[in-house]
């Protein structure tokens, strides 16, 4: 994942100030929240869309 992150940042698609700890924290938080609270498909999709939008380079 770290290599993918580095390539995405080098290509300008992902924020340059993002590091693996933040990526892992965001993804694990979303996964745990979805599992614990039984998110429906719509909530899961909207939440992930917001997370992924926030990772993109400005």
Secondary structure as the mmCIF struct_conf table of DSSP 4:
data_model
#
loop_
_struct_conf.conf_type_id
_struct_conf.id
_struct_conf.beg_label_comp_id
_struct_conf.beg_label_asym_id
_struct_conf.beg_label_seq_id
_struct_conf.end_label_comp_id
_struct_conf.end_label_asym_id
_struct_conf.end_label_seq_id
HELX_RH_AL_P HELX_RH_AL_P1 UNK A 2 UNK A 10
TURN_TY1_P TURN_TY1_P1 UNK A 11 UNK A 12
BEND BEND1 UNK A 13 UNK A 13
STRN STRN1 UNK A 14 UNK A 14
TURN_TY1_P TURN_TY1_P2 UNK A 16 UNK A 17
HELX_RH_AL_P HELX_RH_AL_P2 UNK A 20 UNK A 37
TURN_TY1_P TURN_TY1_P3 UNK A 38 UNK A 38
HELX_RH_AL_P HELX_RH_AL_P3 UNK A 41 UNK A 55
STRN STRN2 UNK A 56 UNK A 56
#
